[in-house]
């Protein structure tokens, strides 16, 4: 099993697109830079079993999300929380079998 990291910035994600394999991979959201949000929203709970994920302040955080074996192969959108100051951006988590 591999843990893939998605860095969450105040205006988007790095990488913007992340590929994961169900039954094998997990995803760790980590804050990157000033004003990075502390949570992100997923387009479907089918990916991790939740639609809101905690973003850890550092790579030593423990909020790692296992891709569910029942997740449908395809693309899931991950979004920043709405903010009046920032343009909302999104990224994609691509699930393979």
C-alpha positions in Angstrom: 0.0 0.0 0.0 1.3 3.4 -0.9 0.3 6.8 0.6 0.0 9.5 -2.0 0.3 13.1 -0.9 -1.8 16.0 -2.2 -0.6 19.4 -1.1 -3.4 21.8 -0.4 -2.7 25.5 -1.1 -4.9 28.5 -0.6 -5.7 28.6 -4.3 -5.6 24.9 -5.3 -3.8 21.6 -5.2 -0.4 20.3 -6.0 -0.5 18.0 -7.9 -3.8 19.1 -9.4 -4.5 15.5 -10.6 -3.6 12.5 -8.4 -3.8 8.9 -9.6 -4.6 6.2 -7.0 -5.3 2.5 -7.1 -8.2 1.2 -5.1 -7.4 -1.5 -2.5 -3.8 -0.4 -2.6 -3.4 3.4 -2.0 -4.3 6.0 0.5 -4.3 9.8 0.2 -2.8 12.3 2.7 -3.9 16.0 2.3 -1.2 18.3 3.7 -1.4 22.1 4.0 1.1 23.9 1.8 1.8 27.6 2.3 0.0 30.4 4.1 -3.8 30.4 4.4 -4.1 26.8 3.2 -7.5 25.4 4.3 -7.9 22.8 7.1 -10.4 20.7 5.1 -11.4 19.8 1.6 -14.6 18.5 0.1 -15.0 15.5 -2.2 -17.6 15.1 -4.9 -18.6 11.7 -3.6 -18.3 9.7 -0.4 -17.7 6.6 -2.5 -14.0 7.3 -2.6 -13.1 7.4 1.2 -16.5 6.9 2.9 -16.6 10.6 3.7 -17.1 13.9 1.7 -15.1 16.2 4.0 -11.4 15.4 4.6 -9.1 17.0 7.2 -6.0 18.6 5.8 -3.0 18.1 8.1 -0.6 20.9 8.9 2.4 18.7 8.2 3.4 15.4 6.7 3.5 14.0 10.3 -0.3 14.3 10.6 -2.4 11.2 11.0 -5.4 12.0 8.8 -4.7 9.6 5.9 -7.6 8.3 3.8 -7.7 4.8 2.5 -9.3 4.4 -1.0 -12.2 2.1 -0.5 -12.2 -1.2 -2.4 -15.7 -0.5 -3.5 -14.8 2.9 -5.1 -15.8 3.1 -8.7 -13.0 3.5 -11.2 -13.0 7.0 -12.5 -12.5 10.7 -11.5 -13.4 12.3 -8.2 -13.3 16.0 -7.7 -11.7 17.5 -4.6 -12.5 21.1 -3.8 -11.4 23.9 -1.5 -13.9 25.3 0.9 -15.6 28.5 -0.3 -13.9 31.7 0.6 -14.9 35.3 -0.1 -11.2 36.3 -0.7 -10.2 33.4 -2.9 -11.2 31.9 -6.2 -12.4 28.4 -5.5 -10.3 25.8 -7.3 -10.5 22.0 -7.6 -8.4 19.0 -8.3 -9.0 15.5 -9.4 -8.3 12.1 -7.8 -8.3 9.5 -10.6 -9.0 6.0 -9.3 -7.8 2.9 -11.2 -8.6 -0.7 -10.5 
